[in-house]
Amino acid sequence: MAVFAAGLSTQTWAGDVGETSPERLKDVYSEQPPYSPYANRNFPNRPLFGDTHLHTSFSMDAGASGTRLTPRDAYKLARGEQITSSMGKPVKLSRPLDFLVVADHSDGMGFFPALMAGTPDIMADPQGKKWYDMIHSGKGMEAALDIIQSFGKGTISKAIMPVPGTKAYRSAWEQTIKAAEEANNPGVFTAFIGYEWTSNTAANNLHRNVIYRNGGDMAIQMEPYTTVKPLGSDNPVDLWKWMAAYEEKTGGDVLAISHNGNLSNGRMFPVVEAFDKKIDKSYAENRARWEPLYEVAQTKGTSEAHPFLSPNDEFANFEIWDKGNLDLSTAKSKDMLQYEYAREAYKNGLKMQEKLGANPYKFGLVGSTDSHTAMTTAEEDNFFGKVTPAEPSPERLTKAFMHHPKTGLTIMDWEVSAAGYAAVWATENTREALFDAMERKETYGTTGPRMIVRFFGGFDFVAEDANHRLPARVGYAKGVPMGGELTAAPEGKAPNFLVAAMKDPIGANLDRVQIVKGWMDKKGKLHEKVYDVVWGDADQRKPGADGKIPAVGNTVDLANASWTNTIGDPELITVWQDPDFDPKQQAFYYARVLEIPTPRWTAYDAEKFKVKPAANVTMTLQERAFTSPIWYTPKS
């Protein structure tokens, strides 16, 4: 190297050194892009898959229903280790996850481990002693129901209920943090610190998962926010205030993910009032600031779209829970639906932007499990249920998951979904990189499979870009990724989108990729349309007179719970331009990727346990992914 530095580079060198010259050195010091397409990349090169919503025995309802696994157990399974379930069954994921958030409920955190252990405080209280005796005499389910109902009514003894500021609560939070710190392995596996704030007034779900960017040194400085007054509140506005106070005090960062709008009975995405206060610009800005993501798919159903709201969407009726609120104490009415589903929120957000000058519903999408077993099992052939009593057994195809005696409403165990996972396009597997990607909404949700999905929007993509083997290089160079924004279309140009999808390596082929568009016209009316933009077996499947693509077919063998990848395609990519674009209209676009039909977990159970399911049990499904949108805003 000293020779080169001295400028004596015209000499010929033997052996491995080879020849050099001033001309050759120009290549070394060139300002041109490198030959290697992978060199100097500063954008994410693969999605990281994980779960942002998992409960362990530290959650009161999970512990009450029989879960004995701890946060440490949850991280072990997510990292790829084999564990033993609460009911004594061996469990292992097909592949490790890249990250996990143990999000135990903040209200009553750590109550059940203390109850099981029979701590002095528990045993000295008549209510606590009663439940302890019931559990240890084989009446665990009766005790669980009594505990859950007592919590809902607010009648749990204050002497045994862990609340912020008590020794029991502090201990549970310290153990939660310690488990995450021990499991976190930057670059290999990310263990986030987090919790679930569980606003549930009248059983109308307004839950949020709070995720920390930083480590335990910051998280320990403030205990989680709860919902019970006077220490807490059931109003999301108060949660946002707590989040702001946390950031100001610690210098850390937090975000919240809302979920299960489908069980809020019309309260998740309000447009006029929230908690008896008129929605204004401040509300819209704060909601967009603190809640950048929404959990669109999980065990309690999918909340992307509803067939009543989107009658022209042939794939809207997917894993729908629309009977009532969280405990089925109030039946669902159709007028509630428009305030519960992500697509409708996106549309209403356009109108609110026009009215308020801010859009509260510019959120990205993720999937997660909301499993209360401490196990992130979202694959159909490896599904261990939402709660411990619903672990694999011959009975779970016929048992009720939930029943309310007054309303008569019932949800069966078979209606629970084996879903889902969050996919995040982060530059590296660390808390900081993943969190930053979540904040910029470069995410998508899946119902369980780990398909790879890219989605870019711009004005300069051309058809040839779909032939590029590294579409991200083109995507980032010419446009914005999922979660991004486009403004002020150039004269005579409409937005176009580069979308690419690749099947899960051990999963099913792809049926199609769709782009869902929503927009507001000049009269303030909201619209939506679903476009099939690229599909498998394209040489055989041609659009009909109505423009629709024929069904991909079905290779599922229910008797053997199997299928073949003889239909569909392993990867799909295209450039699509909006044919109905008006540069003066606000709009949003997101991609939806569908797999070919495969067996649902119910089919695997039927084959495994030799049980004949009832005729109404869903046995197949088309797994899917939903990207965060790209928004278009005209010139102001």
C-alpha positions in Angstrom: 0.0 0.0 0.0 2.9 2.3 0.6 4.0 1.9 -3.0 0.5 3.0 -4.2 0.6 6.0 -1.9 4.0 7.0 -3.2 2.5 7.1 -6.7 4.7 4.2 -8.1 1.7 2.5 -9.4 2.9 1.8 -13.0 5.1 -1.1 -11.9 3.9 -4.6 -12.7 3.6 -6.8 -9.7 3.6 -10.6 -9.7 1.4 -13.1 -8.0 -1.9 -12.2 -6.3 -1.1 -8.5 -6.5 -1.7 -8.4 -10.3 -1.2 -5.4 -12.5 -2.0 -1.8 -11.7 -1.8 1.5 -13.4 -3.2 5.0 -13.2 -6.1 3.9 -15.4 -6.9 0.9 -13.2 -6.7 3.0 -10.1 -9.4 5.2 -11.5 -11.8 2.3 -10.8 -10.7 2.2 -7.2 -11.3 5.9 -6.6 -14.2 6.4 -9.1 -17.3 8.4 -8.2 -19.4 6.2 -10.4 -21.8 3.7 -8.9 -20.1 0.5 -7.8 -20.2 -2.6 -10.0 -21.7 -4.6 -7.1 -25.4 -3.9 -6.9 -25.3 -4.7 -3.2 -22.5 -2.3 -2.2 -23.3 1.0 -0.4 -27.0 0.1 0.0 -28.6 2.3 2.6 -32.2 0.9 2.3 -33.8 -2.2 3.8 -32.9 -5.3 1.9 -35.3 -7.8 3.5 -38.4 -7.7 5.7 -38.1 -8.7 9.3 -41.0 -10.8 10.7 -42.4 -10.7 14.2 -45.3 -10.3 16.6 -46.1 -7.0 18.3 -48.9 -8.4 20.5 -48.3 -11.4 22.7 -49.6 -12.1 26.2 -48.1 -14.4 28.9 -49.2 -15.4 32.4 -48.4 -11.9 33.5 -51.7 -10.8 31.9 -54.6 -11.3 34.2 -56.9 -12.9 31.6 -54.2 -15.1 30.2 -53.2 -16.4 33.6 -56.8 -16.8 34.7 -57.5 -19.0 31.6 -54.6 -21.3 32.4 -51.5 -19.8 30.8 -48.4 -20.6 33.0 -45.7 -19.5 30.6 -43.7 -16.3 31.3 -42.2 -13.6 29.2 -38.9 -15.6 29.2 -40.7 -18.6 27.7 -42.3 -16.4 25.0 -39.0 -15.1 23.9 -37.5 -18.6 23.8 -40.1 -19.9 21.4 -39.9 -16.8 19.2 -36.1 -17.2 19.0 -36.6 -20.7 17.6 -36.2 -22.8 20.7 -38.6 -25.7 21.6 -40.7 -25.2 24.7 -43.5 -27.0 26.5 -46.9 -25.4 26.4 -49.0 -24.7 29.5 -50.9 -28.0 28.8 -47.7 -30.0 28.5 -47.4 -30.2 24.7 -44.0 -29.7 22.9 -44.1 -26.6 20.6 -41.7 -25.1 18.1 -42.0 -22.6 15.3 -41.2 -23.6 11.7 -38.6 -20.8 11.7 -37.5 -18.3 14.3 -39.1 -14.8 14.3 -36.9 -11.8 14.0 -38.6 -9.8 16.8 -41.2 -10.0 19.5 -43.1 -7.6 21.8 -44.5 -9.2 24.9 -47.4 -6.9 25.5 -49.0 -8.0 28.7 -52.0 -6.0 30.0 -51.0 -3.0 32.1 -54.1 -3.4 34.3 -53.3 -6.0 36.9 -49.9 -6.8 35.5 -48.4 -9.8 37.4 -51.5 -10.5 39.4 -51.9 -14.2 38.4 -48.3 -15.3 39.2 -48.8 -13.8 42.6 -52.1 -15.6 43.0 -50.7 -18.9 41.9 -47.8 -18.5 44.4 -50.1 -17.6 47.2 -48.2 -14.6 48.4 -48.9 -13.3 51.9 -51.0 -10.4 50.5 -53.2 -12.8 48.5 -53.7 -15.3 51.3 -54.6 -12.5 53.8 -57.5 -11.3 51.6 -60.7 -13.3 51.6 -61.3 -12.9 47.9 -57.7 -13.8 47.1 -57.8 -16.8 49.4 -61.0 -18.0 47.8 -59.5 -17.9 44.3 -56.3 -19.5 45.4 -58.2 -22.4 47.1 -60.4 -22.8 44.0 -57.4 -23.1 41.6 -55.6 -25.5 43.8 -58.6 -27.7 44.3 -59.2 -28.2 40.5 -61.7 -25.4 40.0 -59.4 -23.2 37.9 -61.9 -22.4 35.1 -64.5 -21.3 37.7 -61.9 -19.1 39.4 -60.8 -17.7 36.0 -64.4 -16.7 35.1 -64.9 -15.1 38.5 -61.7 -13.2 38.3 -62.4 -11.9 34.8 -66.0 -10.9 35.7 -64.8 -9.2 38.9 -62.2 -7.2 37.0 -64.9 -6.1 34.4 -67.1 -4.9 37.3 -64.3 -3.3 39.2 -65.0 -5.5 42.3 -61.5 -7.0 42.7 -60.2 -6.2 46.2 -57.9 -3.2 46.1 -55.7 -5.1 48.6 -54.6 -7.7 46.1 -54.9 -5.8 42.8 -51.5 -4.7 41.5 -51.6 -1.0 40.5 -48.8 1.4 39.6 -46.9 2.5 42.7 -47.3 -0.8 44.5 -44.5 -3.3 45.2 -46.3 -6.1 43.3 -46.8 -4.0 40.2 -43.2 -2.7 40.2 -41.9 -6.2 40.5 -44.0 -7.4 37.5 -42.8 -4.5 35.4 -39.2 -5.1 36.4 -39.5 -8.8 35.5 -41.0 -7.9 32.1 -38.2 -5.5 31.3 -35.5 -8.0 32.5 -36.9 -10.7 30.3 -36.7 -8.4 27.2 -33.2 -7.2 28.0 -32.0 -10.8 28.4 -33.5 -11.9 25.1 -32.5 -8.9 23.1 -29.6 -9.7 20.7 -29.0 -6.8 18.3 -28.5 -8.0 14.8 -30.0 -11.4 15.5 -33.2 -11.1 17.5 -35.0 -8.0 18.8 -37.0 -8.2 22.1 -39.0 -5.1 22.5 -40.2 -3.8 25.8 -44.0 -3.1 25.7 -47.4 -3.5 27.2 -51.1 -3.3 26.3 -53.2 -0.5 27.5 -56.7 -2.1 27.6 -59.5 0.5 27.3 -62.6 -1.6 27.4 -65.5 0.5 28.7 -68.7 -1.5 28.2 -66.6 -4.1 26.5 -66.1 -1.9 23.5 -62.5 -2.6 22.4 -60.2 0.4 22.2 -56.9 -1.4 23.1 -53.5 -0.1 22.2 -50.1 -1.8 22.4 -47.3 0.6 23.6 -43.9 -0.2 22.3 -40.6 1.3 23.5 -37.7 2.1 21.2 -35.2 2.1 24.0 -34.0 -0.2 26.7 -34.8 -0.9 30.3 -32.9 2.1 31.7 -35.6 4.3 30.3 -38.6 2.0 30.5 -38.2 1.5 34.2 -38.5 5.3 34.9 -42.3 5.3 34.5 -44.6 2.4 35.1 -47.2 1.6 32.4 -50.3 3.5 32.0 -53.5 1.8 33.1 -57.3 2.4 32.5 -58.7 2.5 36.0 -59.2 5.9 37.5 -57.7 7.8 39.2 -54.3 6.4 38.2 -55.4 5.8 34.7 -58.0 6.5 32.1 -60.0 4.7 29.3 -59.6 7.7 27.0 -56.9 7.3 24.3 -56.2 11.1 24.5 -55.0 10.5 28.1 -52.7 7.7 26.9 -51.2 10.0 24.4 -50.5 12.5 27.2 -48.8 9.8 29.2 -46.7 8.9 26.1 -45.7 12.5 25.7 -44.8 12.8 29.4 -42.7 9.6 29.2 -40.7 11.0 26.2 -40.2 14.3 27.9 -39.0 12.8 31.2 -36.8 10.0 29.8 -35.7 11.2 26.4 -37.0 7.9 25.0 -39.4 7.1 22.2 -42.7 5.2 22.3 -45.5 4.5 19.8 -48.9 2.8 20.1 -50.6 0.3 17.8 -54.4 0.1 18.0 -56.2 -3.1 17.2 -59.5 -5.0 16.9 -61.6 -2.1 15.7 -64.0 -4.9 14.6 -64.9 -5.4 18.3 -65.2 -1.7 19.3 -68.9 -1.5 18.3 -68.3 1.7 16.2 -65.8 3.5 18.5 -62.3 2.7 17.1 -62.4 5.3 14.2 -64.7 8.1 15.2 -65.3 11.1 12.8 -67.3 13.6 14.9 -66.9 12.9 18.6 -64.7 10.8 20.9 -65.5 10.5 24.6 -68.1 13.2 24.3 -65.6 15.7 22.9 -65.7 17.1 19.4 -62.9 15.8 17.2 -60.7 18.7 16.2 -57.3 19.3 14.6 -55.4 18.6 17.8 -57.1 15.2 18.2 -56.3 14.3 14.6 -52.7 15.4 14.8 -52.0 13.6 18.1 -53.6 10.4 16.9 -51.5 10.4 13.8 -48.4 11.2 15.8 -48.8 8.6 18.5 -50.5 5.8 16.6 -48.6 5.3 13.3 -49.8 1.6 12.9 -52.9 -0.5 13.1 -53.1 -4.2 13.7 -55.2 -5.4 10.7 -55.2 -9.2 11.3 -55.0 -11.3 14.4 -56.7 -14.2 16.2 -59.9 -12.2 16.8 -60.5 -11.6 13.1 -59.4 -9.4 10.3 -60.2 -5.7 10.3 -59.2 -4.6 6.7 -62.6 -4.5 5.1 -66.2 -5.8 5.5 -68.5 -7.1 2.8 -71.3 -4.8 3.9 -69.0 -1.8 3.4 -67.3 -3.1 0.3 -69.9 -5.1 -1.6 -67.9 -5.1 -4.8 -64.8 -6.6 -3.2 -65.1 -10.3 -3.7 -62.3 -10.9 -1.1 -63.7 -8.7 1.7 -65.4 -11.5 3.6 -62.3 -12.9 5.2 -62.1 -14.1 8.8 -64.7 -11.6 9.8 -65.9 -11.2 13.5 -69.0 -9.0 13.4 -71.4 -10.4 15.9 -70.8 -7.9 18.8 -68.3 -6.2 21.0 -65.5 -7.8 22.9 -67.5 -10.0 25.2 -70.7 -10.2 23.0 -72.7 -8.2 25.6 -73.9 -5.9 22.9 -74.9 -7.1 19.5 -73.4 -5.4 16.4 -75.5 -3.2 14.2 -74.6 -2.3 10.6 -74.3 1.4 11.3 -71.3 0.6 13.6 -69.2 -1.1 10.9 -68.0 2.0 9.1 -66.1 3.1 12.2 -64.4 -0.3 12.7 -62.5 -1.2 9.6 -59.2 0.1 8.2 -60.3 0.8 4.7 -63.3 2.9 5.8 -61.0 4.8 8.3 -58.7 5.6 5.4 -61.6 7.0 3.4 -63.0 9.0 6.3 -59.5 10.3 7.0 -59.5 12.0 3.6 -62.7 13.9 4.5 -61.3 14.8 7.9 -58.1 16.1 6.3 -60.3 18.4 4.2 -62.3 19.6 7.1 -59.7 19.7 9.9 -56.5 20.2 8.1 -55.2 16.9 9.6 -55.8 13.2 9.0 -56.0 11.1 12.1 -56.0 7.9 10.1 -52.8 8.0 8.2 -51.6 4.7 9.8 -49.7 1.8 8.4 -50.6 -1.9 8.8 -49.2 -4.8 10.7 -50.5 -8.2 11.7 -49.9 -9.9 15.0 -51.3 -12.8 17.1 -52.9 -11.3 20.3 -52.2 -14.9 21.6 -52.8 -15.3 25.3 -50.7 -18.5 25.5 -47.2 -16.9 25.4 -46.8 -18.7 22.0 -46.6 -16.9 18.6 -48.1 -19.8 16.6 -49.7 -18.1 13.6 -49.3 -20.9 11.1 -52.3 -23.0 10.2 -50.6 -26.4 10.8 -49.0 -25.2 14.1 -51.8 -23.2 15.7 -52.1 -23.5 19.5 -55.1 -21.3 19.9 -55.7 -17.9 21.3 -56.0 -19.1 24.9 -54.7 -22.1 26.7 -57.9 -24.1 26.9 -58.0 -24.0 23.1 -54.7 -25.7 22.6 -54.9 -28.5 20.0 -57.5 -31.2 21.0 -60.3 -33.2 19.4 -62.8 -30.9 21.1 -61.8 -27.5 19.8 -63.7 -27.9 16.5 -67.0 -28.1 18.4 -66.4 -26.0 21.6 -67.6 -22.5 22.1 -64.8 -19.9 22.5 -67.2 -17.3 24.0 -71.0 -17.2 24.8 -73.0 -14.4 26.3 -76.2 -15.8 28.0 -78.1 -12.5 27.8 -77.6 -11.7 24.2 -77.4 -15.4 23.1 -74.4 -14.5 20.9 -71.7 -17.2 20.5 -68.3 -17.4 18.9 -67.0 -20.9 18.3 -63.4 -22.0 18.8 -63.2 -22.8 15.1 -64.0 -19.1 14.3 -60.7 -18.0 15.9 -58.0 -17.2 13.3 -54.5 -18.5 13.1 -53.1 -15.0 12.5 -50.9 -13.0 12.1 -47.4 -11.5 11.7 -45.9 -8.0 11.3 -43.4 -7.5 8.5 -41.1 -4.5 8.8 -38.6 -3.2 6.2 -35.8 -2.2 8.6 -32.2 -1.6 7.7 -31.0 -4.0 10.5 -32.5 -6.2 13.3 -32.3 -3.8 16.2 -34.8 -2.0 18.4 -33.9 1.3 16.9 -34.0 0.3 13.2 -37.3 -1.6 13.6 -38.9 1.1 15.6 -37.9 3.8 13.1 -39.3 1.7 10.3 -42.6 1.3 12.2 -42.8 5.1 12.7 -42.3 5.7 9.0 -44.9 3.0 8.4 -42.7 0.9 6.1 -44.6 -2.2 7.2 -47.2 -4.7 6.1 -49.3 -7.3 7.9 -49.8 -10.9 7.0 -52.3 -13.5 8.2 -49.4 -15.9 9.0 -47.3 -16.6 5.9 -44.0 -14.9 5.4 -44.4 -13.7 1.9 -42.1 -10.8 0.7 -43.9 -7.7 -0.5 -42.5 -4.5 -2.0 -44.8 -1.5 -2.8 -43.5 1.8 -4.2 -45.3 4.8 -5.6 -44.1 7.6 -7.9 -44.7 9.2 -11.2 -41.8 7.9 -13.3 -41.9 4.1 -13.1 -42.0 2.3 -16.5 -43.0 -1.2 -17.5 -39.3 -2.3 -17.8 -38.8 -1.6 -14.1 -40.8 -4.8 -13.4 -38.0 -6.8 -15.1 -35.4 -5.6 -12.5 -34.2 -8.4 -10.2 -33.6 -5.8 -7.5 -36.9 -3.8 -7.6 -36.0 -1.9 -4.4 -33.1 -0.1 -6.2 -35.6 1.2 -8.7 -38.3 1.8 -6.1 -36.3 3.9 -3.8 -34.6 5.8 -6.6 -37.9 6.8 -8.4 -40.5 6.8 -5.7 -41.5 6.3 -2.1 -42.1 3.0 -0.2 -45.2 1.8 1.5 -46.2 4.3 4.2 -45.0 7.2 2.1 -46.7 10.2 0.5 -47.0 11.6 -3.0 -47.9 15.3 -3.6 -48.6 17.6 -6.5 -48.7 15.3 -9.5 -46.6 16.7 -12.4 -48.6 18.0 -15.3 -50.1 15.2 -17.4 -48.8 12.4 -15.1 -50.7 10.0 -12.9 -49.2 8.0 -10.0 -47.8 4.7 -10.9 -46.8 1.9 -8.6 -44.1 -0.8 -8.6 -45.4 -3.8 -6.7 -43.6 -7.1 -6.2 -44.5 -10.2 -4.2 -42.7 -13.5 -3.6 -44.2 -16.5 -1.9 -43.3 -17.7 1.6 -40.4 -20.2 0.9 -42.3 -23.0 2.6 -45.7 -21.7 1.8 -48.2 -21.5 -1.0 -48.0 -19.9 -4.5 -49.6 -16.6 -5.1 -53.0 -16.1 -6.7 -52.8 -12.3 -7.4 -51.7 -8.9 -6.3 -54.4 -6.2 -6.0 -54.2 -2.4 -5.4 -56.9 -0.9 -3.3 -57.6 2.7 -4.0 -59.8 5.1 -2.0 -60.5 8.7 -2.9 -62.7 11.7 -2.3 -64.3 13.5 -5.2 -64.9 17.2 -5.6 -68.3 16.9 -3.9 -66.8 15.3 -0.9 -68.1 11.8 -1.7 -65.9 8.9 -0.8 -65.1 6.1 -3.2 -63.1 2.9 -3.3 -62.0 0.4 -6.0 -60.0 -2.8 -6.1 -57.8 -3.4 -9.1 -56.3 -6.8 -10.0 -52.9 -5.6 -11.2 -50.9 -8.9 -11.7 -51.9 -12.5 -11.2 -50.6 -16.1 -11.4 -51.2 -18.4 -14.4 -51.7 -15.3 -16.5 -51.4 -17.2 -19.8 -54.6 -19.1 -18.8 -56.5 -16.6 -16.7 -57.8 -13.6 -18.7 -60.1 -10.8 -17.5 -63.8 -11.4 -18.2 -66.2 -9.0 -19.7 -66.7 -7.5 -16.3 -63.0 -7.0 -15.9 -62.7 -9.6 -13.2 -60.0 -12.3 -13.1 -61.3 -15.9 -12.9 -60.6 -17.7 -9.6 -57.2 -19.3 -9.4 -58.6 -22.8 -8.7 -58.3 -25.0 -5.7 -55.9 -28.0 -5.1 -56.8 -28.5 -1.4 -57.2 -32.2 -0.4 -59.3 -31.8 2.8 -59.1 -35.5 3.7 -55.3 -35.3 4.0 -55.1 -31.5 4.9 -52.7 -30.9 2.0 -52.4 -28.9 -1.3 -50.1 -28.6 -4.3 -48.3 -25.6 -5.8 -49.5 -26.6 -9.3 -51.5 -23.4 -9.7 -50.5 -19.8 -9.1 -47.0 -18.3 -9.3 -44.1 -18.2 -6.9 -43.5 -14.5 -7.6 -45.5 -11.6 -9.1 -44.3 -8.1 -10.1 -45.6 -5.3 -12.2 -45.8 -1.6 -12.7 -49.4 -0.3 -12.6 -50.7 3.2 -13.3 -54.0 4.6 -11.9 -56.3 4.8 -14.9 -58.9 6.9 -13.0 -56.6 9.5 -11.5 -57.7 13.1 -10.9 -54.8 15.3 -9.7 -57.2 17.5 -7.7 -58.5 14.6 -5.5 -57.0 13.1 -2.4 -56.4 9.4 -2.6 -54.7 6.5 -0.9 -53.4 3.2 -2.4 -52.3 0.0 -0.7 -51.5 -3.5 -2.0 -53.2 -6.7 -1.1 -51.5 -10.0 -1.9 -53.5 -13.3 -2.0 -52.2 -16.8 -1.8 -53.8 -19.7 -3.6 -56.3 -21.7 -1.4 -54.8 -23.8 1.4 -56.1 -25.8 4.3 -57.2 -23.8 7.3 -56.1 -24.9 10.8 -59.5 -26.5 11.2 -58.6 -28.9 8.3 -55.4 -29.8 10.0 -57.2 -30.5 13.2 -59.9 -32.6 11.5 -57.2 -34.8 9.8 -55.0 -35.0 13.0 -57.8 -35.9 15.4 -60.0 -37.8 12.9 -62.9 -35.5 13.7 -65.7 -34.6 11.3 -66.4 -30.9 11.5 -69.8 -29.4 11.2 -71.0 -28.3 7.8 -70.6 -24.6 8.6 -66.9 -24.8 9.7 -64.5 -23.0 7.4 -61.9 -25.4 6.1 -59.9 -23.5 3.5 -58.7 -20.0 3.1 -56.6 -17.7 1.0 -53.9 -16.3 3.2 -52.9 -12.7 2.4 -50.8 -9.7 3.1 -51.8 -6.0 3.4 -49.3 -3.2 2.9 -49.3 0.2 4.4 -50.8 2.7 2.0 -49.2 5.4 -0.1 -51.2 8.6 0.1 -51.6 11.2 -2.6 -52.3 14.8 -1.7 -52.9 17.5 -4.3 -51.4 20.9 -4.3 -52.9 23.1 -1.6 
